[in-house]
Amino acid sequence: MKQSILFLILSVSIQFSFAQKNFVVNVNEKGAKIQPDMYGVFFEDINFGADGGLYAELIKNRSFEFDQPFVGWLPFGDITIKNEEPCFERNPHYVQLHEKGLRRGTGLENSGFRGIGLKKNAEYNFSVYARSNEGNEKKFRIELVGSNEDIIGRSELFIEGKDWKKYTVSVRSGATDPKAKIRLVLETQGIVDLDHISMFPAETWKNRENGLRKDLVEALYDLKPGVFRFPGGCIIEGNTLETRYQWKNSVGPVENRPLNENRWNYTFKHRFFPDYYQTYGLGFYEFFLLSEDLGAEPLPVVSCGLACQYESEECVAVADLEPYIQDAVDLIEFANGPVDSKWGKLRAEMGHAEPFDLKYLAIGNEQWGEGYVERLIPFMKAIQSKYPEIKIIGTSGPAPDGEHFDYLWPKMKELKVDLVDEHYYRSPEWFLENADRYDSYDRSGPRVFAGEYAAHPESRDNNVEGAIAEAAFMTGLERNADIVHLATYAPLFAHVDAWQWKPDMIWFDNLSVVRTPNYYVQQMYAQNSGTNILFVKYEGKNITGQDGLYASSSYDAASSEVIVKVVNASPGNQVINIQLDGLTSSIQDKHVDIITLHSYDLEAVNTLKNPDNIVPTKTFVRADSDGFELNALANAFYVCKIKIQK
Ligand code: AHR
C-alpha cells in the first residue's frame, strides 16, 4: 500500500514529463486480416471453475461417488452407502436411509461448494432418484437452512414404489445467503434408497436444465469471445492416464457420467483440495453448446497419450495409441457428424441435430520431448485422412522459450501443424519486454495460438500492473495478427474460497462475480479488434516500449473505423499526437471515442466488495482534420475509435 501511495505521489509529480510524441497511423496500407475469432477464452476446471462454479449444480457429491462417499454430506440417523441393484451403472453408489420410528429423524445435509448460494425469493429445482424398500409411500421434509441455522425454505417430497424413479420438487428461498445448506429428513418409518440428489437454481443461463450459472456465463458473453478452448489445460492429461479427461465420459445422460478426480486436488501442497472432483455435468456437449451461445469457435483439447509430464512419466506406447486416436476422431464426428453416424446421433439425442461446426482440434496440452512428437504424428495422420478441413494445434511446451520450446517449434513446422500453442505465465516486466516478440517470427510456418498467458505480478493479484502489462503485450499480438491467429488468457475462473492458482480472469463466490482489470483488457481487445491490421509508428518504428509506450492499430471495415490502441505503461502522463496519414476522406464529426482503463495505483484490484474499482470509462476528444491529441495517463490502456466518412 505504501508503495502505491509513493507511486501516486511520484506519478502526479512527474505528470507530462516527457516531450509530446507523434504517432503516425498509415490508414492507406491495410495489412493482414485479423482473425474474427482471435481473442477468446480458455476454460479449465481449476479453482472450482466447473463443479462449484460455472456448472450450476448446488449439491456436492450428488452421486456419493467421491472416494470417501459422504464428503459434502452430514448424514444423521441410520444411513449407509450401498451399490446393490444401482440406479446408474457407471455411478453405482447410493445412500440407504432407515427410519426406525425413534423420532430422532434420519436424513442428511449437504453444504454445497463452500456453502450453497441462495437468493431471496428465487426458486430452486430439487430432484432425486429414489425407491421405497417396502413399496409404500414415504414422506421427506426438504429444508433450506441459512448459515445462521434458520430454515429459510421448505418443501415436501413423497416417494413410492420399489423401483428407482426420478422425483422433482421446487423450493423457494426466503432469504439471501451465500453459504446456506440443504437438509433432507425421512419422516416415514421404513427404508428408502436415494441417488443423484441434485438442486439447481430455476434461473440458469437460458433457463436450461442441467444448466450453467447465469451471471458467470453473462460475464463470458460480455467479453464477446471469438474462440472457446476447453476443457484444459493439465486436466486433459490427468495426474495419471486413468484420470485424464475422456470426453466420452462427459456426454449422454448426466446421471451416468462417471466421476473423475480433479487434477488440481493435491497439486499444490499449500492449496490442498481433497474434495475436488469432476462430475462431468458440464461436459463436451455443454461446452459445444456454450461455444455456440457465445458465438465462439469451439476448440477442444484431447489427450495425446501422455499423462501430465510435471506429475508423472506415464505414457501409452505409440503402438497402443489407437483408442486415444479413435477418441479424437470420434470427437469430430460427435461435433460435426450427420445424425445417422454413431456420435452424431448421440449429439442429436442430446438435443442438437445441427452440427457444431468444429474447426479446431488441439492434440495434447503442455507436452514436451520426442515422446510428444512421435505421438502427434499418428494423430495427425488419422485426423487429416478423415477430416482434412480440421485445423490441428500442436504444442510448444509449457514455456515461451527454453529447451522444450526450441525443440518443439521446428518439429511443429516440420509436421506442418496449423497452429502452435504457446503458453506464458511470466512477470509484468516480461510482458512489457516482449511486446515485439512476434515482429520477427517466421511467416512461412504454422500460425501462433497464444493458448495460455497471464502476467504474474509478485502479489499474484489481478491488479492494474498485470493488466497494463498484458495490454501492452497484446499490441504485439494485434500488430502481428497475420501470424498470431488466436489468443486466450488463463485461467478463466476462480472461486474466492476454493482457488488453487492465481491470477485468474474472473473471480466469484456463490452469489456474485468480480470482473478483474485483466478481464477488461481482454474485453477491450475482443470488442474492438477490427478487421485488418494498420501500421502505427513512432519515428518510423513499431511502438514497443519507447518511453513506456505501446501501440497497435486496426481498421474495421464494417464500421469504417480506424482503431488505435495505446498503452502508457510508464509512471508519468504523456501527451501523444496521433496522426492518420493518407486519409482520403475526413474524420466523421471530428470526433474520437476513447475507452480508458487506468489507475495510478498499480496494485489496485477489483473485489467482491468493490467490483467496479477499476472499470473502463468512455469519453471522447475532438479531432482536427487528420488526427487528435491523446493525454495518456500513467498506467493506462486506451482504445481510440475514429470513424471515417464514407
Ligand atoms: O492454467 C493453469 C495451468 O497452467 C494449465 O492447466 C496448464 O496448461 C498450465 O500449466
Residues whose N, C-alpha, C, O or C-beta is under 5 A from the ligand:
A	BS01	AHR	G233 C234 I235 N365 E366 A490 P491
